[in-house]
Structure formats: structure tokens, C-alpha cells
Amino acid sequence: MTEFPRTIGNVATRQLAAHGYTTFDSLTKVSAKELLKIHGVGPKAIRILGEELAAQGKTYAAD
């Protein structure tokens, strides 16, 4: 379904996928602030995904 780690939670994973975010590359096109507006996506998921992005040399889009 997505390439995101399970540690972000099932609800966050489902909601991100429902909004079209299924890969880390897709997250580089949106800001963390915008992702936080999605119901079920909280600060913990944003932090974990941000750490994974950084490990790949990527970041969220600028606010």
C-alpha cells in the first residue's frame, strides 16, 4: 500500500494513502504543515517520516 514504516500508525498510513501520498518522493511535494491538516496524521507520524526522508537525503516541501 505505502512504503512508510508501520511505526507511524495504521490510521496515518491509510489517510496519507487516501490523499495520494504513498511514497517518500510524494512527501517531498508537500509541507509538513499541510500533512498535519490531514485527520489522523499527527506530530509523531510527521517526525518519523521526516527522519526517514532525511536518511534518504530528502525533505518535506517548504511551508
Secondary structure, 3 states (H helix, E strand, C coil): CCCCCHHHCHHHHHHHHHCCCCCHHHHCCCCHHHHCCCCCCCHHHHHHHHHHHHHCCCCCCCC
